[in-house]
Amino acid sequence: MGDQGRGLVWPREEAAAICAAAGDSGIASYLDGARLFNAASACGRGLAELAAPFDLVSIALSKGLGCPVGSVLAGRAGDIARAVRIRRMFGGAMRQSGVLAAAGLYALDHHIAQLPEDHKHARLIAERLAAVPGIILDPARVETNIMVFHLAPEAPEAATVVARARERGVLVNAVGPRTLRVVTHRDVSRADCEQAGDRLAAVIVQR
């Protein structure tokens, strides 16, 4: 539930207005809630409240919650039954998936509390990079565990930064010629993020 992959929480009131307009036109609404738990944690609202305006909602167990695989679909019984049928038509059925379900249940019970720390770690990196010449970034716009920043014309291109960072043990994504995306998660510590911020800064100022 972010602003084009930038990790910003979409305003709940705006989402509700869009869903209401769609409903008035007979159009169903779907929430790709891959990071709905992050959004709920960041804005202090419950999952049910954020999901309520939509007809169908999916959540990912393999993103912030750290499961090896898995998503959950929620909605009306008829819609779910149709989704299951279509999934099977496309070969999406899975046998003996209890071990994966167990991982999902464990994550729901134990991993949600970690999400605010992931958000803090993303802001930590953002605050480090915001002071670096050639980086265009407002740390106040980092609301969840996703941080996106831009490179000024005098800085290296995104692909160059990605390659240099990988050599230093830091993995980031280029989402544009001069735009980079950083995601924190439960498997990286505060110390890891401090080190990643320093290494990213170093490879960006490198000429």
N, C-alpha and C positions, 0 to 999 in steps of 0.2 A: 504494500500500500504506500507507494512512494511517487515522487514527482519525476517521471521518466527515468527511473533508476538512480535518482540522486539521493534517495534515502529520506526525503521530506515526507511528512505525514500529510496526506490529502485531507483538507478540512471536512469533517463529518457532515456539516450542514450543506456544503456544496455537493457532496456525494448523494445525500438524501434528496436534494432538489433535482439532480440529474436522474436518479432512479424514479422519482415521482413523474417527471416529464416523460420518461420512457414508458412507464406504466400507463399513462394517459393515452399514449399512442399504440398500446398493445404490444410493446416490446419488453421482453424479459431482460433483467439486468443480472450480470455475473461479476463477482468480485474475485479477481485473482489475488488471493490473500497469502501469497508465498511468504510474506514477512508481516502478516497481520499481528503476530505476537509482539514483534518489535514495535509496530505502530501503536498498539495498545499500551505497551510499556512506556513509550515516549510521551504519549499525550494524556496518560492517566485515565483512560476510558476502558471499559470492559470490552471483551471480544464480541459479546452479543450486541452491545450498543453499536459498535462499528459495523457489524455485519447485518443489522436489522433491515436496512433499506433494500437489500439485494434479494433477488429470488434464489440465487444459487451462489455458494461460497466454497472456495477451496483453500486449504491451508497446507503448507509444506512442513513436514517434520524433518526434512534434511537441510534446512537452511539454518536459521539461528538456533534451533533446538538440537542440532548436531547428530541427527540420526543418519545411518548409512544410506537410507532411501525411504521414500514414502510420502504420500499426501493423503489428505482426508477431504471428502466432499460432503457438504451439508446443504440441505434444502428440503423441499416437499418430497414425500415418499414416491410420488409418481415420477418426479424428475430424476430422483436417484435411481429408480428402477430402470428408466430409459437410458441413463448414463451407463449403468452396469451392462446393459444389453449391448450398447454401441461399443463399449470397451472390449467386450468379448468378441464382437464381430471383427474388430481390428487386431485380435490376438493379444489383448491386454490382460487376460486372466492369468492368475499365478497360483500354483499349488504350493502347499506346505509353506505358507507365508507367516505362520505363527511366530517364528523367531523375529521377523521384521516388525510384526505388530507389537511384540514384547518390547522391542527397542523404542517404538513410538510411545507406548504407555510409560516406560521409564522416563523418557524425555519430558513428557507432559507433567510427570510428578516431580522431577528433579532439576530440570534445566531452565525453566522459565525465569527463575529468580536471578540467573546469571545475565540476562539481557541488558539491564541497566549498566552493568560493568562494561559490556561490549560497546555500548553507546559512549561511555566515558572514554574508552580507549580510542575510538574514532575521533573524538574531539581533541584528545591529547595530541594525536598526529596532526590534526588540522591546525592547532595552535602553534605547533612547531613549524609547520610549513608556511603558515601565513606570514611569518617574519622573513621569509627567504625572498630575495629579489628575483623577479621573473615568474613568481607564482601568483595567480589571481585566485583568491580564496577568502571567503568570509566564514570564520569558524562558527558564527552564530547560526549559520544555515545548516550546520551538521546536527541533525536531530536524532538519528538512529545510528546503526553500525556501518552505514555507507557514507563515504566521503568522496565527493567529486571536486576536482580542481582543474584550472586551466593554466596553460603555459603562455606567457607573454612572447611576443615576436623575438625578443633577444634570447630567450631560453631555448634549449634543445627541443626537438620535436618529441611527441609522446612515444613513438616507437623506439627512439634512442634511449629515452629514460627507462622504458620497460626493460630493454636489453641490459643496460647498465645496472639497474636494480636487481635483475635476476642474477647477475654475476656476484652481487653482494648478498645474495640470499633473501631478497625481498621480492615477493610476487605482487604485481599490480597489473591492472588492465588498461589498455588504451581504448577509449570509447569514441575517439575522434582524433584527427591529426595533431591537435594540441590540447587534448582533454584526457585526464586520467581518473580512474576509479579505484578506490581503496575500500576494502571490506574487512572489518574485524569480526572475530568469532570466538567461541569459547575455548578454542585450542591455542590462542595466543594470549600471553600475559601482559601486564602493564609494562614490565621490563622489555618484552619483545617489541611492544609498540613504540616505546621510547627509542629503542635501537633502530626500528624501521623508519621512524621519522627522521632521525639523524642521518641514516644512510640515504634516504630519498633526497634530503636537502643537499647532501654532498654530491650526488650524481647529477642534480639539476644545476648546481652552480659550476660544475665541472665544464670546462670549455675545451 
